[in-house]
Amino acid sequence: MPLFMKPILWVLESLVGKLGKTLVTMIMSMASEKFMQWMLLDLATRITKYTTNTADDVWLAKFIENLKEVEAKEE
């Protein structure tokens, strides 16, 4: 599992409690890394669209840019 996913999963687990932990564990066991990456980025994008703060939009754009750079280096 990529290092950037661990804090995100920790936040999700703490937000939704035991049921969420079970759900996240089930999804992680069934899903591929690319699917999880897509799902978490989609969730982050949807959350940032609903906020009025522009700092999260900047953070998300930089995060996606860095992720693309890492993927390009791996290929």
VOBA-1610 file (N, C-alpha, C; in pm, whole numbers, padded with zeros to 5 digits, always signed):
BEGIN
Met+00085-00117+00000Met+00000+00000+00000Met+00090+00124+00000Pro+00059+00220-00086Pro+00141+00342-00090Pro+00134+00418+00042Leu+00240+00485+00071Leu+00252+00556+00198Leu+00148+00666+00213Phe+00110+00731+00102Phe+00015+00842+00112Phe-00125+00796+00152Met-00156+00668+00136Met-00290+00620+00166Met-00312+00594+00315Lys-00205+00568+00389Lys-00221+00533+00531Lys-00287+00643+00613Pro-00244+00770+00601Pro-00313+00873+00681Pro-00458+00893+00638Ile-00484+00878+00509Ile-00621+00895+00460Ile-00710+00785+00516Leu-00660+00663+00515Leu-00738+00552+00569Leu-00758+00568+00719Trp-00656+00619+00788Trp-00668+00640+00932Trp-00780+00739+00962Val-00786+00847+00885Val-00891+00948+00904Val-01028+00889+00876Leu-01038+00813+00768Leu-01167+00751+00735Leu-01212+00655+00845Glu-01118+00574+00895Glu-01152+00480+01001Glu-01195+00551+01128Ser-01127+00660+01163Ser-01162+00731+01285Ser-01296+00802+01271Leu-01330+00844+01149Leu-01457+00914+01127Leu-01577+00821+01136Val-01564+00703+01086Val-01680+00615+01079Val-01678+00501+01179Gly-01574+00491+01259Gly-01572+00395+01368Gly-01552+00252+01324Lys-01603+00162+01407Lys-01582+00017+01388Lys-01642-00033+01257Leu-01762+00012+01226Leu-01827-00030+01102Leu-01745+00016+00983Gly-01697+00138+00990Gly-01614+00191+00883Gly-01485+00115+00868Lys-01426+00075+00981Lys-01301-00001+00977Lys-01324-00134+00907Thr-01433-00197+00939Thr-01466-00324+00874Thr-01489-00303+00725Leu-01561-00198+00690Leu-01589-00166+00550Leu-01460-00136+00474Val-01374-00054+00534Val-01246-00020+00470Val-01162-00145+00452Thr-01159-00232+00551Thr-01083-00357+00541Thr-01136-00444+00428Met-01267-00453+00415Met-01326-00533+00308Met-01294-00474+00172Ile-01305-00343+00159Ile-01275-00277+00032Ile-01128-00296-00004Met-01041-00279+00095Met-00898-00294+00070Met-00864-00435+00026Ser-00931-00533+00080Ser-00900-00671+00043Ser-00950-00704-00098Met-01055-00636-00143Met-01111-00665-00274Met-01057-00576-00386Ala-01013-00458-00351Ala-00981-00359-00452Ala-00833-00357-00488Ser-00806-00316-00608Ser-00668-00299-00651Ser-00617-00163-00605Glu-00487-00145-00615Glu-00427-00018-00574Glu-00477+00097-00661Lys-00489+00074-00791Lys-00537+00179-00881Lys-00681+00219-00848Phe-00765+00122-00815Phe-00903+00151-00779Phe-00908+00233-00651Met-00829+00195-00552Met-00827+00268-00426Met-00778+00411-00448Gln-00678+00425-00531Gln-00626+00559-00562Gln-00734+00643-00627Trp-00804+00586-00724Trp-00911+00658-00791Trp-01022+00695-00692Met-01061+00600-00609Met-01170+00623-00515Met-01135+00734-00416Leu-01014+00732-00360Leu-00975+00833-00263Leu-00959+00970-00328Leu-00906+00974-00450Leu-00894+01102-00520Leu-01032+01157-00556Asp-01122+01070-00596Asp-01258+01113-00627Asp-01327+01168-00503Leu-01310+01101-00392Leu-01368+01147-00267Leu-01309+01282-00226Ala-01177+01296-00236Ala-01112+01423-00202Ala-01159+01535-00294Thr-01174+01506-00422Thr-01221+01606-00517Thr-01363+01651-00484Arg-01448+01556-00452Arg-01587+01590-00418Arg-01593+01675-00290Ile-01510+01641-00192Ile-01510+01718-00067Ile-01462+01860-00092Thr-01355+01875-00171Thr-01302+02010-00194Thr-01398+02097-00276Lys-01483+02036-00357Lys-01580+02114-00433Lys-01684+02180-00343Tyr-01715+02117-00229Tyr-01818+02169-00140Tyr-01766+02270-00039Thr-01636+02288-00029Thr-01583+02383+00068Thr-01562+02519+00003Thr-01566+02622+00084Thr-01540+02757+00034Thr-01393+02795+00048Asn-01318+02715+00121Asn-01176+02738+00141Asn-01099+02698+00015Thr-01014+02787-00034Thr-00937+02755-00155Thr-00807+02682-00125Ala-00766+02679+00001Ala-00641+02612+00038Ala-00648+02462+00009Asp-00763+02402+00031Asp-00775+02259+00004Asp-00771+02230-00146Asp-00821+02322-00228Asp-00813+02305-00373Asp-00668+02307-00420Val-00590+02399-00363Val-00447+02409-00397Val-00375+02282-00352Trp-00404+02237-00230Trp-00340+02115-00179Trp-00372+01996-00268Leu-00497+01982-00306Leu-00538+01868-00389Leu-00470+01874-00525Ala-00461+01991-00585Ala-00395+02005-00715Ala-00248+01966-00706Lys-00180+02010-00600Lys-00039+01974-00582Lys-00025+01825-00556Phe-00116+01769-00480Phe-00113+01626-00450Phe-00128+01544-00578Ile-00222+01580-00663Ile-00245+01509-00789Ile-00124+01524-00881Glu-00067+01644-00885Glu+00052+01667-00967Glu+00169+01579-00920Asn+00191+01575-00790Asn+00299+01491-00736Asn+00273+01343-00761Leu+00150+01303-00750Leu+00115+01164-00776Leu+00143+01126-00921Lys+00112+01215-01014Lys+00139+01189-01155Lys+00290+01180-01181Glu+00367+01264-01111Glu+00514+01259-01126Glu+00568+01125-01076Val+00517+01079-00965Val+00561+00951-00909Val+00525+00837-01004Glu+00403+00840-01058Glu+00360+00736-01152Glu+00447+00738-01278Ala+00484+00856-01325Ala+00568+00866-01444Ala+00707+00808-01419Lys+00760+00828-01300Lys+00891+00772-01265Lys+00887+00620-01254Glu+00774+00567-01211Glu+00759+00422-01195Glu+00754+00352-01330Glu+00707+00421-01432Glu+00692+00359-01564Glu+00823+00361-01633
//
